[in-house]
């Protein structure tokens, strides 16, 4: 049975609507955004899926055609971009330490690197028992809603970037309730776009390398997330496949549980402001840069993974230089 997904669509006249996709994709009556429907579900004390099913109309939509038309939006957004946080955790997947470890092994003079030590701490303590606090993961900030890119839209590197590389991931989508409770709405397919050349130069530049755009797929996966998700990450250049590799995600393929990653993000009171949206990237172990691929403008990133039915596709672009001068008052 197809797992339910919630999608946002903006029509050519600028109006918005929600779609619930199960065996077919049906238009919903009432709330026009994922955030609005989630707020209604919280107020009604029901699940997001039940809230969506209660509003399902008879009108159906061809999702492949909607994606091709460019009318599907990211799985979540916020009308005030400052109220949406993009953040994530790294070294969370089995095998995810190898590429990072190689980046700065020489600087460690044969000693165990910081990346490997943090990864091993996650392997040992990233899945605590219920009620216990597990190992703290690496954490990074990517930006706010200004950095969120829709499916089929370009992922744009700043002119000063040294690289623009894909990161095929799952992202948890959260709304903070009126009482400060974080509610997980579901999971989305994501490209946590980063500058791996900058990171490779010095792992202390990880924070710089992550301040880039990111793209979310249009489908918000509802209900209990599958433990084992298998997909494909691909780069296309001039209509041909330049690089392709399978990737594994979901808790069965991770060193940390989702609950542990969520705890270490939302333990900070500043991240529990009512009404805020959080998009949290859970990490990956599969990167083209680990295979010495050098991306260039025009390359197309394609990420696919069941039970998501639509691919997440974005084309690489580079922004024009934008010199900044600080003016003293």
Secondary structure, 3 states (H helix, E strand, C coil): CCCCEEEEEECCCCCEEEEEECCCEEEECCCCCHHHHHHHHHHHCCCHHHHHHCCEEEEEECHHHHHHHCCECCCCCCCCHHHEEEEECCCCECCCHHHHHHHCCHHHCCCCCHHHHHHHHHHHHCCCCCCCCCCCCCCEEEEEHHHEECCCCCEEECCCCCCCECCEEEEEEEEECCCCCEEEEEEEEEECCECHHHHHHCHHHHHHHHCCCEEEEEEEECCCCCCCEEEEEEEEECCEEEEEEEEEECHHHECCCHHHHHHHHHCCHHHCCCCCEEEEECCCCCCHHHHCCCCCCCCEEEEEECCCCCCEEEEEEECCCCCCCCCCC
